[in-house]
Amino acid sequence: MRFSGSDGFDGDTSWVRFWFLRTIPIVRAGGSTDHVRAAFGRVVAEAVFWAPAALLPKDTVSWEAVGADVARATVNYNGMVQTVNVTVADDGRPTMVVIPRWSDANPEKTYRLQPFGGFLSEFREFDGYRLTHPRRGR
């Protein structure tokens, strides 16, 4: 593998670190409040894809109906609030996940709220569990 690295979020800090040939740093970012807020948003969106049980209702997570086929979770953590909209099919399968993410991924490189998410497809059954392979979207 020519590129290696990670991005992450750990409560009040975040990072992006990637190397070329495991020795030459090519991306190093993180640590700012803007970066932490962006990383938190990504964690909430990815929780729907990879670990939906993390968003079961509790003190820090609430759900509401937004429309006939859209539910919204609101996650409160460490002074930050992030919503995530989940669109579902008639049979209850989630089909799309979208958040308003704090991001500088725009031509101006300015942090602002922007749509972030993806589509869920290619569902498979494994020992009574239905899993999906998300496709990037928006």
N, CA, C and O atoms as CSV, one atom per row, in Angstrom:
chain,resi,resn,atom,element,x,y,z
A,1,MET,N,N,0.853,-1.177,0.000
A,1,MET,CA,C,0.000,0.000,0.000
A,1,MET,C,C,0.899,1.241,0.000
A,1,MET,O,O,1.781,1.372,0.849
A,2,ARG,N,N,0.681,2.124,-0.927
A,2,ARG,CA,C,1.512,3.330,-1.029
A,2,ARG,C,C,1.103,4.403,-0.022
A,2,ARG,O,O,1.952,5.137,0.484
A,3,PHE,N,N,-0.208,4.496,0.271
A,3,PHE,CA,C,-0.698,5.481,1.219
A,3,PHE,C,C,-1.230,4.754,2.438
A,3,PHE,O,O,-1.854,3.699,2.323
A,4,SER,N,N,-0.980,5.325,3.604
A,4,SER,CA,C,-1.547,4.773,4.829
A,4,SER,C,C,-1.876,5.938,5.749
A,4,SER,O,O,-1.332,7.032,5.602
A,5,GLY,N,N,-2.765,5.695,6.694
A,5,GLY,CA,C,-3.104,6.743,7.627
A,5,GLY,C,C,-4.417,6.510,8.309
A,5,GLY,O,O,-4.985,5.419,8.253
A,6,SER,N,N,-4.898,7.556,8.961
A,6,SER,CA,C,-6.157,7.441,9.697
A,6,SER,C,C,-6.763,8.820,9.883
A,6,SER,O,O,-6.094,9.847,9.778
A,7,ASP,N,N,-8.055,8.799,10.161
A,7,ASP,CA,C,-8.723,9.989,10.648
A,7,ASP,C,C,-9.577,9.549,11.811
A,7,ASP,O,O,-10.061,8.417,11.833
A,8,GLY,N,N,-9.771,10.424,12.775
A,8,GLY,CA,C,-10.511,9.991,13.945
A,8,GLY,C,C,-11.023,11.131,14.796
A,8,GLY,O,O,-10.740,12.306,14.563
A,9,PHE,N,N,-11.795,10.727,15.799
A,9,PHE,CA,C,-12.432,11.638,16.742
A,9,PHE,C,C,-12.421,10.958,18.097
A,9,PHE,O,O,-12.801,9.793,18.220
A,10,ASP,N,N,-11.980,11.693,19.121
A,10,ASP,CA,C,-11.915,11.120,20.455
A,10,ASP,C,C,-12.361,12.156,21.478
A,10,ASP,O,O,-11.538,12.747,22.178
A,11,GLY,N,N,-13.658,12.368,21.556
A,11,GLY,CA,C,-14.224,13.268,22.555
A,11,GLY,C,C,-14.030,14.739,22.283
A,11,GLY,O,O,-14.962,15.420,21.855
A,12,ASP,N,N,-12.832,15.238,22.526
A,12,ASP,CA,C,-12.586,16.668,22.321
A,12,ASP,C,C,-11.395,16.924,21.401
A,12,ASP,O,O,-10.892,18.045,21.335
A,13,THR,N,N,-10.949,15.905,20.699
A,13,THR,CA,C,-9.863,16.065,19.743
A,13,THR,C,C,-10.158,15.264,18.474
A,13,THR,O,O,-10.927,14.303,18.487
A,14,SER,N,N,-9.530,15.684,17.389
A,14,SER,CA,C,-9.710,14.979,16.115
A,14,SER,C,C,-8.412,15.073,15.326
A,14,SER,O,O,-7.563,15.917,15.611
A,15,TRP,N,N,-8.264,14.205,14.340
A,15,TRP,CA,C,-7.047,14.205,13.548
A,15,TRP,C,C,-7.276,13.583,12.183
A,15,TRP,O,O,-8.198,12.792,11.984
A,16,VAL,N,N,-6.418,13.958,11.253
A,16,VAL,CA,C,-6.271,13.306,9.953
A,16,VAL,C,C,-4.772,13.226,9.721
A,16,VAL,O,O,-4.081,14.245,9.738
A,17,ARG,N,N,-4.270,12.024,9.506
A,17,ARG,CA,C,-2.839,11.817,9.273
A,17,ARG,C,C,-2.669,10.753,8.200
A,17,ARG,O,O,-3.122,9.621,8.365
A,18,PHE,N,N,-2.024,11.112,7.114
A,18,PHE,CA,C,-1.740,10.153,6.050
A,18,PHE,C,C,-0.298,10.317,5.593
A,18,PHE,O,O,0.251,11.419,5.579
A,19,TRP,N,N,0.304,9.175,5.217
A,19,TRP,CA,C,1.689,9.132,4.772
A,19,TRP,C,C,1.790,8.450,3.416
A,19,TRP,O,O,0.967,7.603,3.069
A,20,PHE,N,N,2.793,8.824,2.669
A,20,PHE,CA,C,3.145,8.163,1.416
A,20,PHE,C,C,4.304,7.234,1.732
A,20,PHE,O,O,5.292,7.645,2.340
A,21,LEU,N,N,4.182,5.988,1.321
A,21,LEU,CA,C,5.190,4.956,1.599
A,21,LEU,C,C,5.505,4.850,3.091
A,21,LEU,O,O,6.619,4.489,3.472
A,22,ARG,N,N,4.530,5.163,3.924
A,22,ARG,CA,C,4.619,5.079,5.381
A,22,ARG,C,C,5.719,5.935,5.997
A,22,ARG,O,O,6.041,5.765,7.174
A,23,THR,N,N,6.294,6.837,5.238
A,23,THR,CA,C,7.370,7.668,5.781
A,23,THR,C,C,7.200,9.152,5.512
A,23,THR,O,O,7.631,9.970,6.325
A,24,ILE,N,N,6.592,9.521,4.410
A,24,ILE,CA,C,6.481,10.927,4.030
A,24,ILE,C,C,5.075,11.420,4.363
A,24,ILE,O,O,4.103,10.975,3.753
A,25,PRO,N,N,4.959,12.347,5.339
A,25,PRO,CA,C,3.619,12.851,5.680
A,25,PRO,C,C,3.054,13.680,4.527
A,25,PRO,O,O,3.719,14.573,4.001
A,26,ILE,N,N,1.813,13.368,4.145
A,26,ILE,CA,C,1.173,14.130,3.071
A,26,ILE,C,C,-0.067,14.882,3.556
A,26,ILE,O,O,-0.473,15.866,2.937
A,27,VAL,N,N,-0.674,14.431,4.658
A,27,VAL,CA,C,-1.818,15.141,5.237
A,27,VAL,C,C,-1.680,15.093,6.748
A,27,VAL,O,O,-1.495,14.031,7.344
A,28,ARG,N,N,-1.774,16.260,7.345
A,28,ARG,CA,C,-1.825,16.375,8.802
A,28,ARG,C,C,-2.781,17.506,9.118
A,28,ARG,O,O,-2.528,18.662,8.780
A,29,ALA,N,N,-3.869,17.168,9.763
A,29,ALA,CA,C,-4.861,18.180,10.115
A,29,ALA,C,C,-5.512,17.782,11.421
A,29,ALA,O,O,-5.423,16.631,11.847
A,30,GLY,N,N,-6.163,18.735,12.049
A,30,GLY,CA,C,-6.920,18.434,13.257
A,30,GLY,C,C,-6.605,19.386,14.375
A,30,GLY,O,O,-5.794,20.304,14.255
A,31,GLY,N,N,-7.294,19.122,15.484
A,31,GLY,CA,C,-7.032,19.888,16.685
A,31,GLY,C,C,-7.856,21.143,16.859
A,31,GLY,O,O,-8.068,21.574,17.993
A,32,SER,N,N,-8.330,21.748,15.784
A,32,SER,CA,C,-9.121,22.975,15.919
A,32,SER,C,C,-10.558,22.634,16.307
A,32,SER,O,O,-11.006,21.503,16.120
A,33,THR,N,N,-11.268,23.607,16.843
A,33,THR,CA,C,-12.668,23.372,17.190
A,33,THR,C,C,-13.494,23.084,15.940
A,33,THR,O,O,-14.434,22.291,15.993
A,34,ASP,N,N,-13.154,23.719,14.811
A,34,ASP,CA,C,-13.861,23.430,13.559
A,34,ASP,C,C,-13.643,21.977,13.143
A,34,ASP,O,O,-14.588,21.300,12.737
A,35,HIS,N,N,-12.423,21.503,13.240
A,35,HIS,CA,C,-12.117,20.125,12.838
A,35,HIS,C,C,-12.811,19.125,13.758
A,35,HIS,O,O,-13.328,18.109,13.294
A,36,VAL,N,N,-12.823,19.407,15.050
A,36,VAL,CA,C,-13.515,18.527,16.012
A,36,VAL,C,C,-15.000,18.452,15.676
A,36,VAL,O,O,-15.580,17.366,15.671
A,37,ARG,N,N,-15.617,19.592,15.396
A,37,ARG,CA,C,-17.047,19.623,15.062
A,37,ARG,C,C,-17.330,18.826,13.789
A,37,ARG,O,O,-18.316,18.093,13.723
A,38,ALA,N,N,-16.467,18.966,12.776
A,38,ALA,CA,C,-16.623,18.212,11.525
A,38,ALA,C,C,-16.465,16.710,11.769
A,38,ALA,O,O,-17.226,15.907,11.231
A,39,ALA,N,N,-15.483,16.337,12.576
A,39,ALA,CA,C,-15.247,14.920,12.866
A,39,ALA,C,C,-16.429,14.317,13.632
A,39,ALA,O,O,-16.827,13.184,13.363
A,40,PHE,N,N,-16.982,15.059,14.571
A,40,PHE,CA,C,-18.152,14.585,15.312
A,40,PHE,C,C,-19.316,14.306,14.361
A,40,PHE,O,O,-19.991,13.284,14.488
A,41,GLY,N,N,-19.550,15.200,13.422
A,41,GLY,CA,C,-20.610,14.983,12.433
A,41,GLY,C,C,-20.398,13.717,11.637
A,41,GLY,O,O,-21.338,12.952,11.417
A,42,ARG,N,N,-19.169,13.487,11.201
A,42,ARG,CA,C,-18.877,12.281,10.436
A,42,ARG,C,C,-19.117,11.024,11.283
A,42,ARG,O,O,-19.647,10.031,10.786
A,43,VAL,N,N,-18.730,11.069,12.545
A,43,VAL,CA,C,-18.943,9.919,13.438
A,43,VAL,C,C,-20.435,9.608,13.562
A,43,VAL,O,O,-20.831,8.444,13.518
A,44,VAL,N,N,-21.254,10.632,13.715
A,44,VAL,CA,C,-22.706,10.420,13.845
A,44,VAL,C,C,-23.261,9.808,12.559
A,44,VAL,O,O,-24.026,8.844,12.616
A,45,ALA,N,N,-22.886,10.356,11.402
A,45,ALA,CA,C,-23.376,9.804,10.132
A,45,ALA,C,C,-22.915,8.364,9.951
A,45,ALA,O,O,-23.702,7.508,9.546
A,46,GLU,N,N,-21.654,8.091,10.246
A,46,GLU,CA,C,-21.133,6.742,10.051
A,46,GLU,C,C,-21.716,5.748,11.054
A,46,GLU,O,O,-21.758,4.548,10.782
A,47,ALA,N,N,-22.165,6.235,12.205
A,47,ALA,CA,C,-22.812,5.334,13.163
A,47,ALA,C,C,-24.034,4.679,12.543
A,47,ALA,O,O,-24.303,3.503,12.791
A,48,VAL,N,N,-24.783,5.437,11.731
A,48,VAL,CA,C,-25.963,4.862,11.067
A,48,VAL,C,C,-25.529,3.750,10.114
A,48,VAL,O,O,-26.178,2.707,10.037
A,49,PHE,N,N,-24.428,3.972,9.386
A,49,PHE,CA,C,-23.931,2.962,8.439
A,49,PHE,C,C,-23.368,1.727,9.144
A,49,PHE,O,O,-23.723,0.598,8.805
A,50,TRP,N,N,-22.499,1.943,10.114
A,50,TRP,CA,C,-21.683,0.847,10.654
A,50,TRP,C,C,-22.127,0.323,12.003
A,50,TRP,O,O,-21.884,-0.847,12.300
A,51,ALA,N,N,-22.767,1.131,12.837
A,51,ALA,CA,C,-23.148,0.691,14.187
A,51,ALA,C,C,-24.448,1.355,14.610
A,51,ALA,O,O,-24.458,2.141,15.557
A,52,PRO,N,N,-25.560,1.047,13.914
A,52,PRO,CA,C,-26.812,1.757,14.197
A,52,PRO,C,C,-27.298,1.641,15.639
A,52,PRO,O,O,-28.012,2.524,16.113
A,53,ALA,N,N,-26.934,0.589,16.337
A,53,ALA,CA,C,-27.355,0.465,17.736
A,53,ALA,C,C,-26.769,1.576,18.603
A,53,ALA,O,O,-27.289,1.844,19.686
A,54,ALA,N,N,-25.712,2.220,18.155
A,54,ALA,CA,C,-25.133,3.345,18.895
A,54,ALA,C,C,-26.102,4.519,18.980
A,54,ALA,O,O,-25.950,5.399,19.827
A,55,LEU,N,N,-27.100,4.526,18.095
A,55,LEU,CA,C,-28.062,5.629,18.075
A,55,LEU,C,C,-29.417,5.240,18.654
A,55,LEU,O,O,-30.421,5.899,18.384
A,56,LEU,N,N,-29.451,4.173,19.450
A,56,LEU,CA,C,-30.700,3.859,20.151
A,56,LEU,C,C,-31.027,5.009,21.094
A,56,LEU,O,O,-30.117,5.640,21.632
A,57,PRO,N,N,-32.320,5.296,21.305
A,57,PRO,CA,C,-32.692,6.418,22.183
A,57,PRO,C,C,-32.084,6.274,23.579
A,57,PRO,O,O,-32.097,5.195,24.170
A,58,LYS,N,N,-31.555,7.379,24.089
A,58,LYS,CA,C,-30.995,7.461,25.446
A,58,LYS,C,C,-30.865,8.931,25.793
A,58,LYS,O,O,-31.378,9.776,25.059
A,59,ASP,N,N,-30.207,9.261,26.874
A,59,ASP,CA,C,-30.090,10.665,27.293
A,59,ASP,C,C,-29.465,11.544,26.221
A,59,ASP,O,O,-29.821,12.718,26.114
A,60,THR,N,N,-28.545,11.012,25.427
A,60,THR,CA,C,-27.818,11.812,24.439
A,60,THR,C,C,-28.361,11.673,23.021
A,60,THR,O,O,-27.889,12.357,22.113
A,61,VAL,N,N,-29.352,10.791,22.815
A,61,VAL,CA,C,-29.901,10.558,21.471
A,61,VAL,C,C,-31.420,10.573,21.529
A,61,VAL,O,O,-32.033,9.864,22.327
A,62,SER,N,N,-32.023,11.403,20.662
A,62,SER,CA,C,-33.487,11.404,20.544
A,62,SER,C,C,-33.852,11.275,19.071
A,62,SER,O,O,-33.062,11.620,18.192
A,63,TRP,N,N,-35.067,10.771,18.810
A,63,TRP,CA,C,-35.555,10.553,17.440
A,63,TRP,C,C,-36.885,11.250,17.250
A,63,TRP,O,O,-37.666,11.400,18.189
A,64,GLU,N,N,-37.133,11.679,16.009
A,64,GLU,CA,C,-38.427,12.258,15.658
A,64,GLU,C,C,-38.722,11.924,14.193
A,64,GLU,O,O,-37.812,11.696,13.396
A,65,ALA,N,N,-40.013,11.900,13.861
A,65,ALA,CA,C,-40.423,11.704,12.473
A,65,ALA,C,C,-40.343,13.046,11.763
A,65,ALA,O,O,-40.817,14.057,12.282
A,66,VAL,N,N,-39.745,13.058,10.579
A,66,VAL,CA,C,-39.635,14.275,9.771
A,66,VAL,C,C,-40.640,14.221,8.632
A,66,VAL,O,O,-41.147,15.255,8.196
A,67,GLY,N,N,-40.922,13.039,8.158
A,67,GLY,CA,C,-41.874,12.826,7.074
A,67,GLY,C,C,-42.316,11.378,7.091
A,67,GLY,O,O,-41.958,10.623,7.995
A,68,ALA,N,N,-43.089,10.992,6.098
A,68,ALA,CA,C,-43.600,9.620,6.036
A,68,ALA,C,C,-42.486,8.593,5.919
A,68,ALA,O,O,-42.640,7.459,6.374
A,69,ASP,N,N,-41.354,8.980,5.309
A,69,ASP,CA,C,-40.265,8.023,5.111
A,69,ASP,C,C,-38.918,8.529,5.629
A,69,ASP,O,O,-37.877,7.987,5.258
A,70,VAL,N,N,-38.921,9.559,6.479
A,70,VAL,CA,C,-37.673,10.113,7.012
A,70,VAL,C,C,-37.776,10.263,8.527
A,70,VAL,O,O,-38.741,10.824,9.046
A,71,ALA,N,N,-36.761,9.748,9.225
A,71,ALA,CA,C,-36.640,9.917,10.673
A,71,ALA,C,C,-35.359,10.699,10.949
A,71,ALA,O,O,-34.381,10.584,10.212
A,72,ARG,N,N,-35.374,11.487,12.008
A,72,ARG,CA,C,-34.192,12.285,12.370
A,72,ARG,C,C,-33.755,11.936,13.786
A,72,ARG,O,O,-34.541,11.972,14.732
A,73,ALA,N,N,-32.474,11.597,13.898
A,73,ALA,CA,C,-31.864,11.434,15.209
A,73,ALA,C,C,-31.110,12.712,15.533
A,73,ALA,O,O,-30.484,13.317,14.662
A,74,THR,N,N,-31.176,13.117,16.794
A,74,THR,CA,C,-30.401,14.247,17.283
A,74,THR,C,C,-29.476,13.721,18.375
A,74,THR,O,O,-29.924,13.138,19.362
A,75,VAL,N,N,-28.183,13.936,18.181
A,75,VAL,CA,C,-27.171,13.448,19.113
A,75,VAL,C,C,-26.533,14.651,19.805
A,75,VAL,O,O,-26.060,15.581,19.151
A,76,ASN,N,N,-26.529,14.617,21.137
A,76,ASN,CA,C,-25.883,15.644,21.964
A,76,ASN,C,C,-24.692,15.004,22.651
A,76,ASN,O,O,-24.829,13.997,23.346
A,77,TYR,N,N,-23.514,15.598,22.450
A,77,TYR,CA,C,-22.315,15.036,23.062
A,77,TYR,C,C,-21.286,16.128,23.301
A,77,TYR,O,O,-20.925,16.860,22.379
A,78,ASN,N,N,-20.821,16.237,24.516
A,78,ASN,CA,C,-19.704,17.117,24.847
A,78,ASN,C,C,-19.949,18.558,24.356
A,78,ASN,O,O,-19.027,19.215,23.872
A,79,GLY,N,N,-21.191,19.040,24.484
A,79,GLY,CA,C,-21.531,20.389,24.074
A,79,GLY,C,C,-21.831,20.553,22.594
A,79,GLY,O,O,-22.129,21.660,22.146
A,80,MET,N,N,-21.758,19.467,21.823
A,80,MET,CA,C,-22.047,19.527,20.389
A,80,MET,C,C,-23.383,18.851,20.107
A,80,MET,O,O,-23.776,17.916,20.806
A,81,VAL,N,N,-24.080,19.332,19.075
A,81,VAL,CA,C,-25.351,18.746,18.649
A,81,VAL,C,C,-25.246,18.436,17.161
A,81,VAL,O,O,-24.824,19.279,16.369
A,82,GLN,N,N,-25.636,17.218,16.791
A,82,GLN,CA,C,-25.620,16.822,15.387
A,82,GLN,C,C,-26.907,16.071,15.074
A,82,GLN,O,O,-27.296,15.160,15.804
A,83,THR,N,N,-27.567,16.460,13.977
A,83,THR,CA,C,-28.730,15.716,13.511
A,83,THR,C,C,-28.313,14.822,12.351
A,83,THR,O,O,-27.337,15.094,11.652
A,84,VAL,N,N,-29.080,13.744,12.162
A,84,VAL,CA,C,-28.878,12.854,11.021
A,84,VAL,C,C,-30.248,12.399,10.543
A,84,VAL,O,O,-31.044,11.883,11.327
A,85,ASN,N,N,-30.522,12.591,9.259
A,85,ASN,CA,C,-31.783,12.149,8.664
A,85,ASN,C,C,-31.576,10.800,8.007
A,85,ASN,O,O,-30.617,10.595,7.263
A,86,VAL,N,N,-32.486,9.884,8.291
A,86,VAL,CA,C,-32.442,8.542,7.714
A,86,VAL,C,C,-33.724,8.330,6.913
A,86,VAL,O,O,-34.824,8.364,7.464
A,87,THR,N,N,-33.572,8.112,5.616
A,87,THR,CA,C,-34.716,7.817,4.747
A,87,THR,C,C,-34.869,6.298,4.697
A,87,THR,O,O,-33.885,5.571,4.563
A,88,VAL,N,N,-36.116,5.825,4.806
A,88,VAL,CA,C,-36.365,4.387,4.821
A,88,VAL,C,C,-37.325,3.999,3.695
A,88,VAL,O,O,-38.177,4.785,3.281
A,89,ALA,N,N,-37.163,2.770,3.213
A,89,ALA,CA,C,-38.044,2.221,2.180
A,89,ALA,C,C,-39.329,1.720,2.840
A,89,ALA,O,O,-39.442,1.703,4.065
A,90,ASP,N,N,-40.286,1.318,2.023
A,90,ASP,CA,C,-41.565,0.819,2.534
A,90,ASP,C,C,-41.397,-0.382,3.468
A,90,ASP,O,O,-42.195,-0.567,4.386
A,91,ASP,N,N,-40.365,-1.199,3.238
A,91,ASP,CA,C,-40.146,-2.382,4.081
A,91,ASP,C,C,-39.279,-2.083,5.305
A,91,ASP,O,O,-38.912,-3.002,6.037
A,92,GLY,N,N,-38.948,-0.812,5.534
A,92,GLY,CA,C,-38.185,-0.427,6.714
A,92,GLY,C,C,-36.680,-0.357,6.515
A,92,GLY,O,O,-35.964,0.056,7.427
A,93,ARG,N,N,-36.181,-0.748,5.347
A,93,ARG,CA,C,-34.742,-0.673,5.086
A,93,ARG,C,C,-34.305,0.784,5.004
A,93,ARG,O,O,-34.954,1.581,4.326
A,94,PRO,N,N,-33.221,1.145,5.679
A,94,PRO,CA,C,-32.694,2.493,5.478
A,94,PRO,C,C,-32.105,2.596,4.073
A,94,PRO,O,O,-31.414,1.681,3.625
A,95,THR,N,N,-32.369,3.692,3.380
A,95,THR,CA,C,-31.868,3.833,2.015
A,95,THR,C,C,-30.946,5.038,1.832
A,95,THR,O,O,-30.151,5.068,0.893
A,96,MET,N,N,-31.044,6.031,2.722
A,96,MET,CA,C,-30.183,7.204,2.586
A,96,MET,C,C,-29.943,7.823,3.960
A,96,MET,O,O,-30.834,7.845,4.809
A,97,VAL,N,N,-28.727,8.323,4.163
A,97,VAL,CA,C,-28.342,8.990,5.390
A,97,VAL,C,C,-27.752,10.344,5.006
A,97,VAL,O,O,-26.857,10.414,4.163
A,98,VAL,N,N,-28.254,11.432,5.627
A,98,VAL,CA,C,-27.754,12.771,5.314
A,98,VAL,C,C,-27.669,13.579,6.606
A,98,VAL,O,O,-28.583,13.559,7.430
A,99,ILE,N,N,-26.546,14.295,6.767
A,99,ILE,CA,C,-26.408,15.230,7.877
A,99,ILE,C,C,-26.030,16.604,7.333
A,99,ILE,O,O,-25.452,16.711,6.251
A,100,PRO,N,N,-26.358,17.653,8.087
A,100,PRO,CA,C,-25.763,18.949,7.796
A,100,PRO,C,C,-24.403,18.959,8.496
A,100,PRO,O,O,-24.338,19.155,9.709
A,101,ARG,N,N,-23.321,18.751,7.751
A,101,ARG,CA,C,-21.990,18.601,8.350
A,101,ARG,C,C,-21.206,19.903,8.290
A,101,ARG,O,O,-21.213,20.606,7.279
A,102,TRP,N,N,-20.544,20.205,9.373
A,102,TRP,CA,C,-19.644,21.341,9.449
A,102,TRP,C,C,-18.377,20.943,8.709
A,102,TRP,O,O,-17.648,20.055,9.152
A,103,SER,N,N,-18.113,21.593,7.589
A,103,SER,CA,C,-17.018,21.147,6.732
A,103,SER,C,C,-16.430,22.309,5.943
A,103,SER,O,O,-17.107,23.297,5.659
A,104,ASP,N,N,-15.150,22.167,5.595
A,104,ASP,CA,C,-14.504,23.136,4.712
A,104,ASP,C,C,-14.251,22.526,3.335
A,104,ASP,O,O,-13.431,23.032,2.570
A,105,ALA,N,N,-14.953,21.443,3.021
A,105,ALA,CA,C,-14.812,20.786,1.714
A,105,ALA,C,C,-15.654,21.535,0.685
A,105,ALA,O,O,-16.703,21.060,0.248
A,106,ASN,N,N,-15.173,22.703,0.315
A,106,ASN,CA,C,-15.835,23.546,-0.676
A,106,ASN,C,C,-14.758,24.391,-1.351
A,106,ASN,O,O,-13.648,24.491,-0.828
A,107,PRO,N,N,-15.055,24.998,-2.490
A,107,PRO,CA,C,-14.034,25.771,-3.208
A,107,PRO,C,C,-13.421,26.907,-2.378
A,107,PRO,O,O,-12.261,27.265,-2.583
A,108,GLU,N,N,-14.191,27.470,-1.449
A,108,GLU,CA,C,-13.680,28.577,-0.632
A,108,GLU,C,C,-12.842,28.096,0.544
A,108,GLU,O,O,-12.162,28.895,1.189
A,109,LYS,N,N,-12.884,26.793,0.829
A,109,LYS,CA,C,-12.187,26.214,1.987
A,109,LYS,C,C,-12.594,26.912,3.285
A,109,LYS,O,O,-11.766,27.162,4.161
A,110,THR,N,N,-13.896,27.222,3.388
A,110,THR,CA,C,-14.464,27.894,4.542
A,110,THR,C,C,-15.403,26.929,5.257
A,110,THR,O,O,-16.254,26.303,4.626
A,111,TYR,N,N,-15.249,26.811,6.577
A,111,TYR,CA,C,-16.154,25.943,7.322
A,111,TYR,C,C,-17.564,26.501,7.281
A,111,TYR,O,O,-17.798,27.681,7.542
A,112,ARG,N,N,-18.506,25.612,6.942
A,112,ARG,CA,C,-19.927,25.935,6.942
A,112,ARG,C,C,-20.703,24.622,6.905
A,112,ARG,O,O,-20.134,23.567,6.627
A,113,LEU,N,N,-22.007,24.689,7.186
A,113,LEU,CA,C,-22.843,23.493,7.118
A,113,LEU,C,C,-23.081,23.121,5.657
A,113,LEU,O,O,-23.454,23.960,4.837
A,114,GLN,N,N,-22.856,21.842,5.353
A,114,GLN,CA,C,-23.029,21.323,4.000
A,114,GLN,C,C,-23.610,19.920,4.084
A,114,GLN,O,O,-23.340,19.209,5.052
A,115,PRO,N,N,-24.402,19.498,3.099
A,115,PRO,CA,C,-24.928,18.125,3.111
A,115,PRO,C,C,-23.791,17.107,3.017
A,115,PRO,O,O,-22.838,17.291,2.258
A,116,PHE,N,N,-23.905,16.045,3.790
A,116,PHE,CA,C,-22.928,14.956,3.796
A,116,PHE,C,C,-23.693,13.677,4.056
A,116,PHE,O,O,-24.564,13.652,4.925
A,117,GLY,N,N,-23.399,12.631,3.342
A,117,GLY,CA,C,-24.067,11.362,3.589
A,117,GLY,C,C,-23.880,10.403,2.457
A,117,GLY,O,O,-22.917,10.495,1.696
A,118,GLY,N,N,-24.805,9.479,2.346
A,118,GLY,CA,C,-24.705,8.477,1.306
A,118,GLY,C,C,-25.946,7.622,1.223
A,118,GLY,O,O,-26.892,7.773,1.996
A,119,PHE,N,N,-25.914,6.728,0.269
A,119,PHE,CA,C,-27.013,5.805,0.005
A,119,PHE,C,C,-26.632,4.417,0.498
A,119,PHE,O,O,-25.470,4.019,0.415
A,120,LEU,N,N,-27.608,3.687,1.008
A,120,LEU,CA,C,-27.380,2.320,1.447
A,120,LEU,C,C,-27.980,1.387,0.407
A,120,LEU,O,O,-29.108,1.585,-0.044
A,121,SER,N,N,-27.220,0.375,0.033
A,121,SER,CA,C,-27.666,-0.555,-1.003
A,121,SER,C,C,-26.993,-1.899,-0.781
A,121,SER,O,O,-26.251,-2.091,0.183
A,122,GLU,N,N,-27.259,-2.808,-1.674
A,122,GLU,CA,C,-26.633,-4.139,-1.637
A,122,GLU,C,C,-26.799,-4.811,-0.278
A,122,GLU,O,O,-25.818,-5.239,0.330
A,123,PHE,N,N,-28.033,-4.902,0.195
A,123,PHE,CA,C,-28.318,-5.542,1.470
A,123,PHE,C,C,-28.111,-7.044,1.361
A,123,PHE,O,O,-28.453,-7.653,0.347
A,124,ARG,N,N,-27.550,-7.641,2.407
A,124,ARG,CA,C,-27.338,-9.084,2.489
A,124,ARG,C,C,-27.785,-9.569,3.868
A,124,ARG,O,O,-27.695,-8.834,4.851
A,125,GLU,N,N,-28.261,-10.801,3.931
A,125,GLU,CA,C,-28.662,-11.405,5.200
A,125,GLU,C,C,-27.542,-12.321,5.698
A,125,GLU,O,O,-27.022,-13.145,4.945
A,126,PHE,N,N,-27.175,-12.167,6.984
A,126,PHE,CA,C,-26.154,-12.987,7.615
A,126,PHE,C,C,-26.654,-13.415,8.983
A,126,PHE,O,O,-26.764,-12.590,9.890
A,127,ASP,N,N,-26.955,-14.686,9.138
A,127,ASP,CA,C,-27.394,-15.222,10.427
A,127,ASP,C,C,-28.496,-14.385,11.068
A,127,ASP,O,O,-28.450,-14.117,12.269
A,128,GLY,N,N,-29.479,-13.974,10.285
A,128,GLY,CA,C,-30.601,-13.212,10.803
A,128,GLY,C,C,-30.389,-11.714,10.868
A,128,GLY,O,O,-31.294,-10.982,11.269
A,129,TYR,N,N,-29.215,-11.241,10.483
A,129,TYR,CA,C,-28.930,-9.809,10.459
A,129,TYR,C,C,-28.881,-9.323,9.022
A,129,TYR,O,O,-28.347,-10.005,8.148
A,130,ARG,N,N,-29.430,-8.157,8.782
A,130,ARG,CA,C,-29.375,-7.556,7.454
A,130,ARG,C,C,-28.298,-6.483,7.462
A,130,ARG,O,O,-28.367,-5.529,8.236
A,131,LEU,N,N,-27.316,-6.642,6.607
A,131,LEU,CA,C,-26.219,-5.697,6.498
A,131,LEU,C,C,-26.226,-5.052,5.132
A,131,LEU,O,O,-26.789,-5.601,4.184
A,132,THR,N,N,-25.609,-3.893,5.023
A,132,THR,CA,C,-25.591,-3.157,3.766
A,132,THR,C,C,-24.190,-2.695,3.437
A,132,THR,O,O,-23.305,-2.665,4.292
A,133,HIS,N,N,-24.011,-2.340,2.195
A,133,HIS,CA,C,-22.774,-1.740,1.727
A,133,HIS,C,C,-23.100,-0.325,1.274
A,133,HIS,O,O,-23.756,-0.154,0.246
A,134,PRO,N,N,-22.656,0.714,2.021
A,134,PRO,CA,C,-23.026,2.082,1.644
A,134,PRO,C,C,-22.267,2.560,0.408
A,134,PRO,O,O,-21.113,2.195,0.183
A,135,ARG,N,N,-22.946,3.386,-0.383
A,135,ARG,CA,C,-22.331,4.069,-1.527
A,135,ARG,C,C,-22.210,5.537,-1.152
A,135,ARG,O,O,-23.099,6.092,-0.506
A,136,ARG,N,N,-21.126,6.160,-1.548
A,136,ARG,CA,C,-20.970,7.597,-1.289
A,136,ARG,C,C,-22.003,8.378,-2.075
A,136,ARG,O,O,-22.354,8.022,-3.200
A,137,GLY,N,N,-22.464,9.405,-1.486
A,137,GLY,CA,C,-23.413,10.278,-2.144
A,137,GLY,C,C,-23.050,11.722,-1.901
A,137,GLY,O,O,-21.936,12.021,-1.470
A,138,ARG,N,N,-23.911,12.558,-2.152
A,138,ARG,CA,C,-23.817,13.991,-1.874
A,138,ARG,C,C,-22.430,14.508,-1.695
A,138,ARG,O,O,-22.242,15.701,-1.457
